[in-house]
Amino acid sequence: MSGVVLAVAAFSVTWWGGLAFALFFGVVTLLIYKEWVTIVGEQPFGVPANVGYGAILASLLCLWFGYWQAALIIPLIGAAFLAFARCSYPYARWCASGVIYAAAFGFSILSLRADSAHGFAAILILFAVVWGTDVVAYFVGKSLGGPKLWPRVSPKKTWSGSLGGLVGGTAFALFVAFLLKIDPTVKLTLLLAGLSVVSQVGDLGESHMKRLFNVKDSSNLIPGHGGVMDRVDGLLVAVVCAALIGLIFADIGSVATGFLVW
């Protein structure tokens, strides 16, 4: 039920776009940072945490008002301050990494959706490739089993599940692209396959971080699912990669177009 509610909420704000989308994923971005801070052992509202909240919020506001250069620079300033504050706060350096991690997600997903031509399609296709990969990987891995992907970090994930997720997630995203009248070219297929892989890397990366700090879930905010980081770890990396591709092939106002139709 929690998963259904989250999916409906994410689809709804993506459909509406604008302020609803910015507020929803702005809150998600701040929650990602809060959970990161908690995982590394810092106080969720101590000085390092509050510096990070301020930097992320300022970045998102600058992006909303069109000052995208400032939106990129402010998290770097906040992270640099925390990196130099490590003598006073032992986990400040980890908090600095969390600022970059969370702010990159917020900047990327808001920039993609802000593209009036292809923003809606880009977000739905990203949802499709990441969620499709997760679901198919789970059922294929459970059914076929086999060698483990990275047993020390994620004991339940298998190579069969990973490859099944790659194929299933790519196919589902191509189907969604077709429904949205985006030409499912070979180039787009390869791109979506790459995003399926990086989403799995993001998932494993978060699992590795939690094991490093001996934490099972990023929080207990979502019943049956853990925390926000546990739900968006793969999406976060895929969204950031998609935005980087979009920025390479287009300008800041056409990030989704650069991602989908380059």
C-alpha positions as CSV (number, residue, x, y, z in Angstrom):
1,M,0.0,0.0,0.0
2,S,2.8,2.4,0.8
3,G,4.4,1.7,-2.6
4,V,1.1,2.3,-4.4
5,V,0.5,5.6,-2.6
6,L,4.1,6.8,-3.4
7,A,3.7,5.8,-7.0
8,V,0.4,7.6,-7.4
9,A,1.8,10.7,-5.6
10,A,4.9,10.8,-7.8
11,F,2.8,10.4,-11.0
12,S,0.3,13.0,-9.9
13,V,2.9,15.7,-9.2
14,T,4.8,14.8,-12.4
15,W,1.5,15.3,-14.4
16,W,0.9,18.7,-12.7
17,G,4.5,19.9,-12.9
18,G,5.2,23.4,-11.8
19,L,5.1,24.3,-8.2
20,A,3.5,21.0,-7.1
21,F,6.4,19.0,-8.6
22,A,9.0,21.4,-7.2
23,L,7.6,21.2,-3.7
24,F,7.2,17.4,-3.7
25,F,10.7,16.7,-4.9
26,G,12.1,19.6,-2.9
27,V,10.9,17.8,0.2
28,V,12.2,14.5,-1.1
29,T,15.6,16.1,-1.6
30,L,15.7,17.5,2.0
31,L,14.6,14.1,3.4
32,I,17.4,12.4,1.4
33,Y,19.9,14.7,3.1
34,K,18.3,14.2,6.6
35,E,18.6,10.5,6.2
36,W,22.1,10.7,5.0
37,V,23.1,12.7,8.0
38,T,21.4,10.2,10.4
39,I,23.1,7.2,8.7
40,V,26.6,8.7,9.2
41,G,25.9,9.4,12.9
42,E,25.4,13.1,12.9
43,Q,22.6,14.9,14.7
44,P,19.7,15.5,12.2
45,F,19.4,19.1,13.3
46,G,22.9,19.9,14.5
47,V,25.2,22.5,13.0
48,P,26.5,20.3,10.1
49,A,23.0,19.2,9.2
50,N,21.5,22.7,9.3
51,V,24.3,24.0,7.0
52,G,23.4,21.3,4.6
53,Y,19.7,22.0,4.7
54,G,20.4,25.7,4.1
55,A,22.6,25.1,1.2
56,I,20.2,22.6,-0.5
57,L,17.1,24.8,0.1
58,A,19.0,27.9,-1.2
59,S,20.1,25.9,-4.3
60,L,16.5,24.7,-5.1
61,L,15.1,28.3,-4.6
62,C,17.7,29.7,-6.9
63,L,16.9,27.1,-9.6
64,W,13.2,27.8,-9.2
65,F,13.8,31.5,-9.8
66,G,16.1,30.9,-12.8
67,Y,19.5,31.4,-11.2
68,W,20.8,28.0,-12.2
69,Q,24.5,29.0,-11.9
70,A,23.9,29.9,-8.2
71,A,22.0,26.7,-7.8
72,L,25.1,24.8,-8.8
73,I,27.6,26.8,-6.8
74,I,25.8,27.0,-3.4
75,P,25.8,23.3,-2.6
76,L,29.6,23.3,-3.4
77,I,30.1,26.1,-1.0
78,G,28.1,24.4,1.7
79,A,30.0,21.1,1.2
80,A,33.4,22.9,1.2
81,F,32.5,24.6,4.5
82,L,31.5,21.2,6.0
83,A,34.7,19.6,4.7
84,F,36.8,22.2,6.5
85,A,34.7,21.9,9.7
86,R,35.7,18.3,10.2
87,C,37.9,19.2,13.2
88,S,34.9,20.5,15.2
89,Y,32.4,18.0,13.9
90,P,33.7,14.4,13.3
91,Y,31.1,13.5,10.7
92,A,31.1,16.9,8.9
93,R,33.0,15.5,6.0
94,W,30.4,12.8,5.4
95,C,27.7,15.5,5.7
96,A,29.6,17.4,2.9
97,S,29.2,14.4,0.6
98,G,25.5,14.2,1.5
99,V,25.0,17.8,0.5
100,I,26.3,17.0,-3.0
101,Y,24.4,13.8,-3.2
102,A,21.0,15.3,-2.3
103,A,21.5,18.6,-4.2
104,A,22.5,16.8,-7.4
105,F,19.2,14.9,-7.3
106,G,17.1,18.0,-6.6
107,F,18.8,20.1,-9.3
108,S,18.6,17.3,-11.9
109,I,15.0,16.2,-11.4
110,L,13.7,19.8,-11.3
111,S,15.7,20.8,-14.4
112,L,14.4,17.8,-16.3
113,R,10.8,18.5,-15.5
114,A,11.1,22.2,-16.2
115,D,11.6,21.4,-19.9
116,S,8.2,22.2,-21.4
117,A,8.7,20.2,-24.5
118,H,9.8,16.8,-23.1
119,G,9.9,17.2,-19.3
120,F,6.9,15.1,-18.5
121,A,8.0,12.3,-20.9
122,A,11.5,12.3,-19.5
123,I,10.4,11.9,-15.9
124,L,7.9,9.1,-16.7
125,I,10.5,7.2,-18.8
126,L,13.0,7.5,-15.9
127,F,10.4,6.2,-13.5
128,A,9.7,3.3,-15.9
129,V,13.3,2.2,-16.4
130,V,14.2,2.4,-12.7
131,W,11.0,0.9,-11.3
132,G,10.8,-1.7,-14.1
133,T,14.4,-2.7,-13.4
134,D,13.6,-3.1,-9.6
135,V,10.4,-5.1,-10.1
136,V,11.7,-7.4,-12.8
137,A,15.0,-8.0,-11.0
138,Y,13.2,-8.9,-7.8
139,F,11.0,-11.5,-9.5
140,V,13.6,-13.0,-11.8
141,G,16.1,-13.2,-9.0
142,K,13.6,-14.8,-6.7
143,S,12.6,-17.3,-9.4
144,L,15.9,-18.3,-10.9
145,G,18.4,-17.6,-8.1
146,G,22.0,-18.3,-8.9
147,P,25.3,-16.6,-8.2
148,K,25.1,-13.5,-6.0
149,L,25.8,-10.1,-7.5
150,W,27.7,-8.6,-4.5
151,P,27.0,-10.8,-1.4
152,R,29.0,-8.8,1.1
153,V,26.8,-5.7,0.4
154,S,23.5,-7.1,-0.8
155,P,23.1,-10.8,0.0
156,K,19.8,-11.3,-1.8
157,K,20.7,-9.7,-5.2
158,T,21.7,-12.2,-8.0
159,W,23.2,-11.9,-11.4
160,S,20.1,-13.4,-12.9
161,G,18.0,-10.7,-11.2
162,S,20.3,-8.0,-12.4
163,L,20.3,-9.1,-16.0
164,G,16.5,-9.7,-15.9
165,G,16.1,-6.2,-14.5
166,L,18.3,-4.8,-17.2
167,V,16.2,-6.4,-20.0
168,G,12.8,-5.8,-18.3
169,G,13.5,-2.2,-17.2
170,T,14.7,-1.3,-20.6
171,A,11.8,-2.9,-22.4
172,F,9.2,-1.2,-20.1
173,A,10.8,2.2,-20.5
174,L,10.8,1.8,-24.3
175,F,7.1,0.9,-24.1
176,V,6.4,4.0,-22.1
177,A,8.5,6.0,-24.6
178,F,6.4,4.6,-27.5
179,L,3.1,5.5,-25.7
180,L,4.5,9.1,-25.2
181,K,5.4,9.3,-28.9
182,I,9.1,9.3,-28.4
183,D,10.8,7.3,-31.1
184,P,12.3,4.1,-29.6
185,T,15.6,4.2,-31.5
186,V,18.6,2.0,-31.0
187,K,20.4,5.0,-29.5
188,L,17.5,5.5,-27.0
189,T,17.5,1.7,-26.2
190,L,21.2,1.7,-25.4
191,L,20.8,4.9,-23.3
192,L,18.0,3.3,-21.3
193,A,19.9,0.1,-20.8
194,G,22.8,2.2,-19.4
195,L,20.4,4.0,-17.0
196,S,19.1,0.6,-15.9
197,V,22.7,-0.4,-15.0
198,V,23.5,2.8,-13.2
199,S,20.2,2.6,-11.2
200,Q,21.4,-0.8,-10.0
201,V,24.8,0.7,-9.1
202,G,23.0,3.4,-7.2
203,D,21.1,0.8,-5.3
204,L,24.2,-1.2,-4.4
205,G,26.1,2.0,-3.5
206,E,23.5,3.0,-0.9
207,S,23.5,-0.6,0.4
208,H,27.3,-0.4,0.8
209,M,27.0,2.9,2.7
210,K,24.4,1.5,5.1
211,R,26.6,-1.6,5.8
212,L,29.6,0.7,6.3
213,F,27.7,2.4,9.1
214,N,25.9,-0.7,10.3
215,V,22.4,0.6,9.4
216,K,19.6,-1.6,8.0
217,D,17.3,1.2,6.6
218,S,17.9,4.9,6.0
219,S,14.8,5.5,8.2
220,N,11.4,4.0,9.1
221,L,9.5,6.9,7.4
222,I,7.7,4.7,4.8
223,P,6.0,1.6,6.2
224,G,7.4,-1.6,4.7
225,H,9.9,0.3,2.6
226,G,12.4,2.0,5.0
227,G,13.3,5.5,4.2
228,V,13.2,7.9,1.2
229,M,16.9,7.1,0.4
230,D,15.9,3.4,0.2
231,R,13.3,4.2,-2.4
232,V,15.1,6.6,-4.6
233,D,18.7,5.3,-4.5
234,G,18.5,3.9,-8.0
235,L,16.3,6.8,-9.3
236,L,18.7,9.4,-8.0
237,V,21.7,8.1,-9.9
238,A,19.6,7.6,-13.1
239,V,18.2,11.1,-12.9
240,V,21.5,12.8,-12.4
241,C,23.0,10.9,-15.4
242,A,20.0,11.8,-17.5
243,A,20.4,15.5,-16.6
244,L,24.1,15.4,-17.3
245,I,23.4,14.0,-20.8
246,G,20.7,16.6,-21.3
247,L,23.1,19.4,-20.4
248,I,25.7,18.1,-22.7
249,F,23.4,18.1,-25.7
250,A,21.1,21.1,-24.9
251,D,20.9,24.1,-22.7
252,I,19.5,24.5,-19.2
253,G,16.0,25.2,-20.5
254,S,15.9,22.0,-22.6
255,V,17.5,19.4,-20.4
256,A,14.9,16.7,-21.0
257,T,15.0,17.4,-24.8
258,G,18.8,16.9,-24.8
259,F,18.4,13.7,-22.8
260,L,15.7,12.1,-25.0
261,V,16.2,13.4,-28.6
262,W,19.9,14.1,-29.0
